[in-house]
Amino acid sequence: MSPVEERIAAIWREILGPDLAPDTALGVEDDFFVLGGTSLQAMALVQRLREEFGIPLGLGAVVADATLGGVGAAVTSGGGAARS
C-alpha cells in the first residue's frame, strides 16, 4: 500500500469503527461499502478526506470506485469527480 492508501485506511478504521474488526487487514481491493460502510458514512469519509488531503473530493469519486485503491487514486489525482 502507498502512504496515501495507508492514511485512507486509517480514516476508514475511524469511520467504520465497531463495524470493522480491529485486526482486519485492509488491502487495495477492499471496498468501503462491502466492509459495512453506509451512505452516511461515505459522506463522513469524503469530508475527512477533504480535510486530511486538502482536495475537492466529491462523493461521486468514492461511489465510482469504493475500493481502497480507487479512493487512493481519486485522492492522488487531486479529487477525482468533484461532485456532491
N, CA, C and O atoms as CSV, one atom per row, in Angstrom:
chain,resi,resn,atom,element,x,y,z
A,1,MET,N,N,0.836,-1.188,0.000
A,1,MET,CA,C,0.000,0.000,0.000
A,1,MET,C,C,0.878,1.247,0.000
A,1,MET,O,O,1.942,1.287,0.617
A,2,SER,N,N,0.401,2.251,-0.705
A,2,SER,CA,C,1.114,3.526,-0.732
A,2,SER,C,C,0.864,4.282,0.581
A,2,SER,O,O,-0.066,3.947,1.315
A,3,PRO,N,N,1.677,5.289,0.879
A,3,PRO,CA,C,1.435,6.094,2.081
A,3,PRO,C,C,0.047,6.747,2.080
A,3,PRO,O,O,-0.586,6.856,3.130
A,4,VAL,N,N,-0.422,7.179,0.915
A,4,VAL,CA,C,-1.764,7.779,0.824
A,4,VAL,C,C,-2.817,6.735,1.173
A,4,VAL,O,O,-3.737,7.015,1.942
A,5,GLU,N,N,-2.691,5.543,0.619
A,5,GLU,CA,C,-3.655,4.479,0.908
A,5,GLU,C,C,-3.622,4.088,2.385
A,5,GLU,O,O,-4.663,3.771,2.961
A,6,GLU,N,N,-2.461,4.108,2.993
A,6,GLU,CA,C,-2.370,3.796,4.422
A,6,GLU,C,C,-3.095,4.851,5.255
A,6,GLU,O,O,-3.760,4.514,6.235
A,7,ARG,N,N,-2.973,6.121,4.876
A,7,ARG,CA,C,-3.695,7.191,5.585
A,7,ARG,C,C,-5.199,7.033,5.397
A,7,ARG,O,O,-5.972,7.231,6.335
A,8,ILE,N,N,-5.611,6.674,4.181
A,8,ILE,CA,C,-7.033,6.463,3.913
A,8,ILE,C,C,-7.548,5.275,4.725
A,8,ILE,O,O,-8.642,5.338,5.285
A,9,ALA,N,N,-6.777,4.205,4.792
A,9,ALA,CA,C,-7.173,3.026,5.572
A,9,ALA,C,C,-7.388,3.392,7.038
A,9,ALA,O,O,-8.319,2.892,7.671
A,10,ALA,N,N,-6.540,4.255,7.580
A,10,ALA,CA,C,-6.691,4.689,8.966
A,10,ALA,C,C,-8.000,5.466,9.146
A,10,ALA,O,O,-8.676,5.322,10.165
A,11,ILE,N,N,-8.352,6.286,8.155
A,11,ILE,CA,C,-9.613,7.039,8.211
A,11,ILE,C,C,-10.790,6.076,8.119
A,11,ILE,O,O,-11.783,6.233,8.830
A,12,TRP,N,N,-10.677,5.070,7.234
A,12,TRP,CA,C,-11.743,4.062,7.146
A,12,TRP,C,C,-11.969,3.418,8.514
A,12,TRP,O,O,-13.108,3.239,8.944
A,13,ARG,N,N,-10.874,3.073,9.191
A,13,ARG,CA,C,-10.996,2.431,10.511
A,13,ARG,C,C,-11.729,3.350,11.496
A,13,ARG,O,O,-12.554,2.882,12.280
A,14,GLU,N,N,-11.437,4.636,11.461
A,14,GLU,CA,C,-12.119,5.592,12.345
A,14,GLU,C,C,-13.609,5.637,12.038
A,14,GLU,O,O,-14.437,5.595,12.948
A,15,ILE,N,N,-13.945,5.722,10.762
A,15,ILE,CA,C,-15.344,5.893,10.359
A,15,ILE,C,C,-16.149,4.612,10.531
A,15,ILE,O,O,-17.285,4.647,11.006
A,16,LEU,N,N,-15.566,3.489,10.148
A,16,LEU,CA,C,-16.291,2.219,10.250
A,16,LEU,C,C,-16.354,1.719,11.683
A,16,LEU,O,O,-17.238,0.938,12.036
A,17,GLY,N,N,-15.425,2.164,12.500
A,17,GLY,CA,C,-15.425,1.863,13.927
A,17,GLY,C,C,-15.746,0.430,14.260
A,17,GLY,O,O,-15.060,-0.484,13.803
A,18,PRO,N,N,-16.794,0.216,15.060
A,18,PRO,CA,C,-17.109,-1.134,15.517
A,18,PRO,C,C,-17.565,-2.078,14.403
A,18,PRO,O,O,-17.591,-3.293,14.601
A,19,ASP,N,N,-17.919,-1.547,13.251
A,19,ASP,CA,C,-18.329,-2.399,12.133
A,19,ASP,C,C,-17.137,-3.131,11.520
A,19,ASP,O,O,-17.317,-4.085,10.763
A,20,LEU,N,N,-15.936,-2.696,11.839
A,20,LEU,CA,C,-14.725,-3.272,11.274
A,20,LEU,C,C,-13.895,-3.857,12.407
A,20,LEU,O,O,-13.504,-3.144,13.332
A,21,ALA,N,N,-13.626,-5.154,12.333
A,21,ALA,CA,C,-12.824,-5.800,13.372
A,21,ALA,C,C,-11.441,-5.153,13.425
A,21,ALA,O,O,-10.845,-4.876,12.384
A,22,PRO,N,N,-10.928,-4.911,14.635
A,22,PRO,CA,C,-9.646,-4.217,14.778
A,22,PRO,C,C,-8.484,-4.927,14.082
A,22,PRO,O,O,-7.522,-4.280,13.669
A,23,ASP,N,N,-8.566,-6.234,13.951
A,23,ASP,CA,C,-7.467,-6.973,13.337
A,23,ASP,C,C,-7.659,-7.198,11.836
A,23,ASP,O,O,-6.905,-7.950,11.218
A,24,THR,N,N,-8.667,-6.547,11.251
A,24,THR,CA,C,-8.909,-6.680,9.818
A,24,THR,C,C,-7.773,-6.027,9.040
A,24,THR,O,O,-7.492,-4.840,9.206
A,25,ALA,N,N,-7.132,-6.810,8.199
A,25,ALA,CA,C,-6.062,-6.282,7.350
A,25,ALA,C,C,-6.713,-5.697,6.099
A,25,ALA,O,O,-7.385,-6.412,5.355
A,26,LEU,N,N,-6.519,-4.428,5.872
A,26,LEU,CA,C,-7.098,-3.779,4.707
A,26,LEU,C,C,-6.114,-3.818,3.549
A,26,LEU,O,O,-4.910,-3.636,3.731
A,27,GLY,N,N,-6.647,-4.059,2.351
A,27,GLY,CA,C,-5.826,-4.054,1.147
A,27,GLY,C,C,-6.459,-3.170,0.092
A,27,GLY,O,O,-7.588,-2.708,0.256
A,28,VAL,N,N,-5.745,-2.936,-0.973
A,28,VAL,CA,C,-6.202,-2.006,-2.004
A,28,VAL,C,C,-7.480,-2.468,-2.701
A,28,VAL,O,O,-8.173,-1.646,-3.300
A,29,GLU,N,N,-7.808,-3.743,-2.642
A,29,GLU,CA,C,-9.019,-4.253,-3.283
A,29,GLU,C,C,-10.243,-4.222,-2.358
A,29,GLU,O,O,-11.357,-4.499,-2.803
A,30,ASP,N,N,-10.048,-3.890,-1.087
A,30,ASP,CA,C,-11.173,-3.832,-0.160
A,30,ASP,C,C,-12.076,-2.667,-0.503
A,30,ASP,O,O,-11.611,-1.583,-0.855
A,31,ASP,N,N,-13.373,-2.905,-0.395
A,31,ASP,CA,C,-14.403,-1.942,-0.773
A,31,ASP,C,C,-15.064,-1.377,0.482
A,31,ASP,O,O,-15.487,-2.128,1.360
A,32,PHE,N,N,-15.147,-0.071,0.559
A,32,PHE,CA,C,-15.730,0.614,1.715
A,32,PHE,C,C,-17.130,0.109,2.030
A,32,PHE,O,O,-17.460,-0.117,3.194
A,33,PHE,N,N,-17.950,-0.070,1.014
A,33,PHE,CA,C,-19.333,-0.481,1.232
A,33,PHE,C,C,-19.442,-1.962,1.582
A,33,PHE,O,O,-20.285,-2.341,2.395
A,34,VAL,N,N,-18.618,-2.790,0.992
A,34,VAL,CA,C,-18.619,-4.220,1.321
A,34,VAL,C,C,-18.189,-4.428,2.773
A,34,VAL,O,O,-18.652,-5.357,3.435
A,35,LEU,N,N,-17.310,-3.568,3.259
A,35,LEU,CA,C,-16.857,-3.651,4.647
A,35,LEU,C,C,-17.905,-3.148,5.636
A,35,LEU,O,O,-17.679,-3.189,6.845
A,36,GLY,N,N,-19.031,-2.680,5.147
A,36,GLY,CA,C,-20.112,-2.239,6.025
A,36,GLY,C,C,-20.394,-0.760,5.995
A,36,GLY,O,O,-21.272,-0.290,6.718
A,37,GLY,N,N,-19.676,-0.010,5.182
A,37,GLY,CA,C,-19.899,1.433,5.100
A,37,GLY,C,C,-21.275,1.757,4.546
A,37,GLY,O,O,-21.760,1.088,3.634
A,38,THR,N,N,-21.896,2.779,5.099
A,38,THR,CA,C,-23.203,3.242,4.647
A,38,THR,C,C,-23.041,4.544,3.866
A,38,THR,O,O,-21.952,5.115,3.805
A,39,SER,N,N,-24.126,4.997,3.278
A,39,SER,CA,C,-24.057,6.258,2.534
A,39,SER,C,C,-23.722,7.431,3.462
A,39,SER,O,O,-22.993,8.343,3.072
A,40,LEU,N,N,-24.248,7.407,4.674
A,40,LEU,CA,C,-23.917,8.478,5.625
A,40,LEU,C,C,-22.446,8.428,6.015
A,40,LEU,O,O,-21.801,9.466,6.157
A,41,GLN,N,N,-21.920,7.225,6.188
A,41,GLN,CA,C,-20.502,7.098,6.496
A,41,GLN,C,C,-19.644,7.514,5.304
A,41,GLN,O,O,-18.547,8.041,5.486
A,42,ALA,N,N,-20.132,7.283,4.093
A,42,ALA,CA,C,-19.396,7.714,2.901
A,42,ALA,C,C,-19.307,9.234,2.852
A,42,ALA,O,O,-18.279,9.786,2.461
A,43,MET,N,N,-20.372,9.905,3.244
A,43,MET,CA,C,-20.343,11.369,3.305
A,43,MET,C,C,-19.302,11.829,4.338
A,43,MET,O,O,-18.556,12.778,4.096
A,44,ALA,N,N,-19.263,11.147,5.489
A,44,ALA,CA,C,-18.271,11.481,6.513
A,44,ALA,C,C,-16.867,11.205,5.988
A,44,ALA,O,O,-15.940,11.967,6.265
A,45,LEU,N,N,-16.704,10.126,5.235
A,45,LEU,CA,C,-15.415,9.793,4.648
A,45,LEU,C,C,-14.948,10.895,3.706
A,45,LEU,O,O,-13.799,11.333,3.774
A,46,VAL,N,N,-15.829,11.336,2.838
A,46,VAL,CA,C,-15.480,12.397,1.890
A,46,VAL,C,C,-15.043,13.654,2.637
A,46,VAL,O,O,-14.049,14.281,2.267
A,47,GLN,N,N,-15.766,14.022,3.669
A,47,GLN,CA,C,-15.407,15.213,4.444
A,47,GLN,C,C,-14.038,15.053,5.094
A,47,GLN,O,O,-13.222,15.974,5.060
A,48,ARG,N,N,-13.786,13.892,5.684
A,48,ARG,CA,C,-12.485,13.648,6.325
A,48,ARG,C,C,-11.345,13.677,5.315
A,48,ARG,O,O,-10.271,14.207,5.599
A,49,LEU,N,N,-11.581,13.103,4.127
A,49,LEU,CA,C,-10.547,13.102,3.096
A,49,LEU,C,C,-10.282,14.507,2.589
A,49,LEU,O,O,-9.135,14.858,2.311
A,50,ARG,N,N,-11.325,15.316,2.464
A,50,ARG,CA,C,-11.146,16.720,2.067
A,50,ARG,C,C,-10.268,17.446,3.072
A,50,ARG,O,O,-9.355,18.183,2.699
A,51,GLU,N,N,-10.552,17.231,4.352
A,51,GLU,CA,C,-9.783,17.890,5.414
A,51,GLU,C,C,-8.349,17.368,5.457
A,51,GLU,O,O,-7.403,18.151,5.548
A,52,GLU,N,N,-8.192,16.066,5.393
A,52,GLU,CA,C,-6.871,15.440,5.526
A,52,GLU,C,C,-5.937,15.798,4.375
A,52,GLU,O,O,-4.756,16.073,4.583
A,53,PHE,N,N,-6.483,15.793,3.152
A,53,PHE,CA,C,-5.636,15.969,1.980
A,53,PHE,C,C,-5.789,17.336,1.311
A,53,PHE,O,O,-5.027,17.666,0.402
A,54,GLY,N,N,-6.760,18.130,1.747
A,54,GLY,CA,C,-6.942,19.461,1.186
A,54,GLY,C,C,-7.311,19.460,-0.289
A,54,GLY,O,O,-6.813,20.274,-1.067
A,55,ILE,N,N,-8.190,18.537,-0.665
A,55,ILE,CA,C,-8.590,18.398,-2.069
A,55,ILE,C,C,-10.109,18.497,-2.195
A,55,ILE,O,O,-10.822,18.273,-1.217
A,56,PRO,N,N,-10.610,18.827,-3.380
A,56,PRO,CA,C,-12.058,18.935,-3.599
A,56,PRO,C,C,-12.675,17.594,-3.985
A,56,PRO,O,O,-13.324,17.486,-5.025
A,57,LEU,N,N,-12.478,16.582,-3.160
A,57,LEU,CA,C,-13.017,15.252,-3.436
A,57,LEU,C,C,-14.533,15.277,-3.368
A,57,LEU,O,O,-15.111,15.865,-2.454
A,58,GLY,N,N,-15.176,14.639,-4.335
A,58,GLY,CA,C,-16.628,14.547,-4.346
A,58,GLY,C,C,-17.095,13.150,-4.003
A,58,GLY,O,O,-16.353,12.181,-4.167
A,59,LEU,N,N,-18.310,13.045,-3.532
A,59,LEU,CA,C,-18.886,11.743,-3.199
A,59,LEU,C,C,-18.883,10.822,-4.414
A,59,LEU,O,O,-18.713,9.611,-4.274
A,60,GLY,N,N,-19.069,11.383,-5.594
A,60,GLY,CA,C,-19.082,10.586,-6.816
A,60,GLY,C,C,-17.799,9.803,-7.031
A,60,GLY,O,O,-17.832,8.704,-7.584
A,61,ALA,N,N,-16.673,10.349,-6.604
A,61,ALA,CA,C,-15.392,9.650,-6.753
A,61,ALA,C,C,-15.346,8.416,-5.876
A,61,ALA,O,O,-14.772,7.400,-6.269
A,62,VAL,N,N,-15.936,8.485,-4.703
A,62,VAL,CA,C,-15.961,7.336,-3.799
A,62,VAL,C,C,-16.955,6.293,-4.301
A,62,VAL,O,O,-16.664,5.097,-4.277
A,63,VAL,N,N,-18.096,6.727,-4.744
A,63,VAL,CA,C,-19.111,5.794,-5.233
A,63,VAL,C,C,-18.649,5.107,-6.515
A,63,VAL,O,O,-18.930,3.926,-6.716
A,64,ALA,N,N,-17.949,5.826,-7.378
A,64,ALA,CA,C,-17.484,5.264,-8.655
A,64,ALA,C,C,-16.526,4.099,-8.446
A,64,ALA,O,O,-16.569,3.126,-9.198
A,65,ASP,N,N,-15.676,4.180,-7.454
A,65,ASP,CA,C,-14.741,3.089,-7.134
A,65,ASP,C,C,-14.451,3.173,-5.647
A,65,ASP,O,O,-13.572,3.918,-5.214
A,66,ALA,N,N,-15.195,2.402,-4.872
A,66,ALA,CA,C,-15.114,2.468,-3.413
A,66,ALA,C,C,-14.029,1.577,-2.838
A,66,ALA,O,O,-13.978,1.381,-1.623
A,67,THR,N,N,-13.152,1.029,-3.689
A,67,THR,CA,C,-12.039,0.254,-3.155
A,67,THR,C,C,-11.001,1.205,-2.575
A,67,THR,O,O,-10.951,2.385,-2.922
A,68,LEU,N,N,-10.190,0.676,-1.700
A,68,LEU,CA,C,-9.128,1.494,-1.119
A,68,LEU,C,C,-8.205,2.030,-2.206
A,68,LEU,O,O,-7.773,3.181,-2.152
A,69,GLY,N,N,-7.908,1.193,-3.188
A,69,GLY,CA,C,-7.073,1.641,-4.300
A,69,GLY,C,C,-7.748,2.714,-5.132
A,69,GLY,O,O,-7.100,3.668,-5.562
A,70,GLY,N,N,-9.054,2.565,-5.362
A,70,GLY,CA,C,-9.801,3.552,-6.142
A,70,GLY,C,C,-9.897,4.888,-5.446
A,70,GLY,O,O,-9.713,5.936,-6.067
A,71,VAL,N,N,-10.187,4.855,-4.157
A,71,VAL,CA,C,-10.255,6.101,-3.385
A,71,VAL,C,C,-8.864,6.734,-3.325
A,71,VAL,O,O,-8.721,7.953,-3.421
A,72,GLY,N,N,-7.850,5.897,-3.167
A,72,GLY,CA,C,-6.476,6.410,-3.160
A,72,GLY,C,C,-6.119,7.091,-4.472
A,72,GLY,O,O,-5.465,8.134,-4.480
A,73,ALA,N,N,-6.554,6.494,-5.587
A,73,ALA,CA,C,-6.286,7.097,-6.899
A,73,ALA,C,C,-7.007,8.434,-7.042
A,73,ALA,O,O,-6.451,9.388,-7.585
A,74,ALA,N,N,-8.257,8.501,-6.551
A,74,ALA,CA,C,-9.004,9.760,-6.622
A,74,ALA,C,C,-8.318,10.843,-5.796
A,74,ALA,O,O,-8.228,11.995,-6.221
A,75,VAL,N,N,-7.839,10.466,-4.620
A,75,VAL,CA,C,-7.140,11.431,-3.760
A,75,VAL,C,C,-5.838,11.875,-4.431
A,75,VAL,O,O,-5.530,13.066,-4.463
A,76,THR,N,N,-5.087,10.931,-4.959
A,76,THR,CA,C,-3.808,11.241,-5.597
A,76,THR,C,C,-3.981,12.136,-6.808
A,76,THR,O,O,-3.124,12.973,-7.094
A,77,SER,N,N,-5.104,11.961,-7.533
A,77,SER,CA,C,-5.339,12.769,-8.724
A,77,SER,C,C,-5.900,14.153,-8.383
A,77,SER,O,O,-6.190,14.952,-9.274
A,78,GLY,N,N,-6.046,14.423,-7.097
A,78,GLY,CA,C,-6.488,15.747,-6.696
A,78,GLY,C,C,-7.976,15.863,-6.461
A,78,GLY,O,O,-8.495,16.976,-6.375
A,79,GLY,N,N,-8.667,14.769,-6.358
A,79,GLY,CA,C,-10.071,14.839,-6.017
A,79,GLY,C,C,-10.991,14.042,-6.892
A,79,GLY,O,O,-12.154,13.845,-6.541
A,80,GLY,N,N,-10.510,13.578,-8.020
A,80,GLY,CA,C,-11.396,12.795,-8.891
A,80,GLY,C,C,-12.609,13.598,-9.294
A,80,GLY,O,O,-12.499,14.774,-9.642
A,81,ALA,N,N,-13.751,12.973,-9.248
A,81,ALA,CA,C,-15.006,13.642,-9.615
A,81,ALA,C,C,-15.420,14.556,-8.476
A,81,ALA,O,O,-15.805,14.080,-7.408
A,82,ALA,N,N,-15.347,15.840,-8.687
A,82,ALA,CA,C,-15.647,16.817,-7.638
A,82,ALA,C,C,-17.132,17.130,-7.566
A,82,ALA,O,O,-17.532,18.291,-7.653
A,83,ARG,N,N,-17.948,16.096,-7.407
A,83,ARG,CA,C,-19.405,16.256,-7.289
A,83,ARG,C,C,-19.800,15.965,-5.867
A,83,ARG,O,O,-19.123,15.224,-5.154
A,84,SER,N,N,-20.925,16.566,-5.454
A,84,SER,CA,C,-21.520,16.365,-4.132
A,84,SER,C,C,-20.551,16.731,-3.056
A,84,SER,O,O,-20.875,16.627,-1.873
